[in-house]
Amino acid sequence: MNPSSEFHDKGDSGRSIGAILIDNGRLSPEAAERILKLQKDKGMRFGDAAIQLGLVSAADIEQALSHQYDYPYLSSSSQVSDTLVAAFKPFSPVVEQLRALRSQLMLRWFGSAAANKTLAVVSPESSEGRSFVAANLAVVFSQLGERTLLIDADLRQPVQHQFFGLNNKQGLSSVLAGRSTREEAAMRIPDLMNLTVLPAGPQAPNPLELLSRPQFSALLAQCGDDFDIVIVDTPPAAPTADAQTICARTRGALIVTRRDISRAASLRRMTLSLQQDGVHLVGTLLNNG
């Protein structure tokens, strides 16, 4: 994205860069007048003139452009964690890789004739980047304009509510226990208009039993009707049967491994177990981080 678009250039939103910056509180009308004068005198683009005057940063211009072209991402002042690199740094190499992964998943899974809507993100052990990948994949799918739901199905050590700055008083556990509805527990993410997160909810003493209930399958089916993409974060597969139970219901899984962390034996056991349950292994991602 070129941070030097002119003040009067307009994208899909129909608003100018200057108007967006004023509306977001990044620029005063008086400052915009100074920029317009320099722009006219020097024949510059609005963004270049604004940056030269020191009134905004290149990041401010990129942020405005993202809104202008309906590709929203968050500013550094957001409440959510900087773990969500796709929401904060959409031009970074790691996010380019996530977008490439998104394209592969659209071709191999979500865009198939079977009309798959739900995908679990799994890994054999903890600390392999599974939740990071799930969260950021949900962000890049939402930025594509897909109505995206991220479900935190790790009922033992959930983190998605922390990533997104959400309370965890209601969530998947309370929905499966009949204590709340999905509509009550799921939360839209401000500034990422196509993204909704269903956190894990209060810690339950019987997570595997909750995930094994017919209500979980029914919930996933309902979510598939209401959303274009459903990404499900899971607990590590090796310690419990939770992840296997989740994947048997999503029918598709993306495996995440981490260099120098993942163990080949654990990966083989998990892969074999999922295949025996008829889970389609959509792909494997090697996390170098």
N, C-alpha and C positions, 0 to 999 in steps of 0.2 A: 504494500500500500504506500503510495507516494504522499508524504506529509505536506505537499506544497500545492494542494488543490486550491482554486480560487474561491473567494468569498461567495460568489454567485453560482459556483458549480453545485448542481443538485443531483442526488442519487434517488434511490427508490423512495426514501422517506419524504422527498420534496422539500426538505429544509436545507438552508445553506450551512456551511461550516461555521460561519460567524454566529448565526442564530443558535446553533446547537451549543457553541461555547458559552454564549450569553445565558442560555437557558440552564446550563449545567453549573453556572456560577464561576466559570473559569475566566470570563472576560466581562468587563463592564461596557456599556454602550459607548462611553467616552473613549475607552481604549480601542474599541472597534473602529471608531472614527479615525483615530491616529493611524491604525493599520491601513484603512482604506486610502488615506491620503498618501502614505508611503507607497502603497501598491500602485496608485495612479501615477505618482511622480516618477517612479523608477520602473514601471512596467513589470512589476513583480507579481508572483502569485500571492494570494492572501496568506497562506501558511508560511511561506518564506519571509514575508514582511513581518508577520506576527512574531516569528522566532527571532528575526534580526533585532526587533525592538525589545526583545526580552520579556514580552508580555505573556507568552505561553511557551510551553516546551513542545518538542517534537512528539512526545507521548500524548500531550493534550490534543494535538492535531490528529494523531492516529486514532485516539479515542472518539473524536468527533466523526471522523471518517467511518469508523466501525458502525456508528449509529446511522449515518447517512446511507450506508449501503446495507443496512439490516444485518450486520455481522457483529453483534454486541459482545463486548468483553468488559471486564471490571477494572476499575482504577485501583491504585494502591491503597486508597482510603477505605476500600470495601471491608466488611466484617468477616468475609470468608478467608480461609487459610491460603497462604501462598503456595501450598501443595497443588492447588488447582492451576497449574501452569497454563493450561489451555484457556483459562478465563482471564489471566493476567498478561501473558506473553504470547499472543497468538502468532507472532512472527518469528519465534525461536525455533531452532532446529528440532528440538524434541517434539514440539507441537506439529511441525511439518510431518514428522514420523507418525504421530497419532492420526493426522489426517489421511496419510497413506494407508494406515491400518483401517481407518473408517471406510475408505474406498474398497479395500479388499473384503471387509465384512459385508458391505452393501452388495458386492458381487456374489460372494460365496454363501451368504446366509440370509440377510434381510431382504435381498432383492430376488431370491429364488422363487421358483414357481409354487413352492409350498407355502409361501407367504408367512415365513417365520417372523415373529415379532419379539421373541424373548431370548436372551443370551446370558448365560452365567459366566462370570470371570473367576477362574479357579487357579489354585497353586497347591503344591504338596505341603509346603511348610509356611510358617509365618516369615515376615521380613523379606518377601520376594517381590513386593510391589503390586500385589493383586488389587488392593483397594485404591491405590494411586491410579492404576490403569483404568479401573472401573469408573472412577469419578471423572477423570479427564476424557475418557471416551464418551461419557454421557454429555459432557460439555460440548465436545466437537460435533456430536450428532445434533444437539440442540442448535448450534450455530449454523448448521446446514439447513435449518428450518423444519427439522423433524420434531414432532411432539414426542418428547423423550421423558421417560420415567426411570429414575435410579432407585433401586430397592436395596437397602442394606439388610441382607439376610444373615449377617454374622450376628447371631443373638448372644454370643459369648463375649466378644471383645469388639464391639462396633466402633467405627471411626467416622463414618460419613457425616454424622451430625456435627462432628468437630470440624471437618473440612469445610462444611457449608455454613457454619455458625448458627445451627438450629438447636432448639431445645429438643430433648429426647423423652418428653413426658408421655407422648403417644407415638406409636410406630407399628412396625410389623407384628411384634409380639402381642400388642394390645388388640390389633385387628384379628389375629388368629385366635386369640382367647375370647373374642366376642365382646371386648370392652370398648371398642371404638370402631368406626367405619374407616375405610380407606380415604374417603373424602375429608374426614376430620383429621386424620393423621398425616396425610401427605401435604407437602408444602411447596408452593411455587417459589422459585428463586428470583428475587428482584434483579432486573437488568439482564437476566438470561431468560427471555420471555417464553421460550419453548421448553424449559427444564423444570421438572418437578422431582422432588426427593421424598421418598418414604423412608424415614430413619428406622433403625432397629426397634426402638421403643424400650420400655423398662426391661431390665434383665429378668428373665424367667428361669425358674428352677428346672424346667423341662424343655429345653430348646429343640431337641431332636423330635420329641413327641409333637410339639407344635408344628414343626415343619412337615411332619408326616401326616398331618390331618388333611382331610379332603378340602378344607377351607383354603389351604395354600394353593392347591391346583385350581380351585375356582377363582381365587384372587388373580392368579396369573392369567387365566383365560379372560377375565373381566378387563384386566389392564391391557391385554392384547387388543381388545375391542376399542379401548379409549385412547390408546397411544400408538404412535408409529414404531417406536423403539422402546424396549424395556431391557435395561441392563441390571443384572443382579450380582451384587457383591456377595462373596461367600466367605466362610471361615476356612482356615487351612484344612486340607483334606486328610492329612496323615493322622492327627490326634483323634478325630471323631468321624462319625458317618454323616454329619450334617451336610457337607458339600456334595457328597454322592446323592443324598436325598433331594437336594435342591436341583442338581443337574438332571436327575431322572424326570423332573417336572418341567424344566426349561427345554429339555431335549437337545440343546446345543450348548457347547462350552468353548471358551477361549482359555487356553492354558498359559499361565504366566510363570516364567522361571527367571532366576537371577544368577548372573555369572558369579562363580566362587561361593555361592550360597546354596543353591539347589543341589540336592543329591540325586544321582542317577537312579538309585534303587527306589527311592520314594516316588520319583516321577514315573518310573515303569509301573509300580504298583497302582498308582492313581489312574494312569492311562488305561491299564488293563481292566480295572474295576469299572471305569466309566464306559468303556466299550462293551463290557459284558451286560451293562444295564441299557444298552442301545442308545447311548448318548453320542450325538454327532460331534466329533472334535473338529471344530471349525478351523483352528490354527493354534500355533504355539508362538508365544512372544518371548524373546530373550531380553531381559531387562539388564542393561549394562550399568545402571546407576547404583 
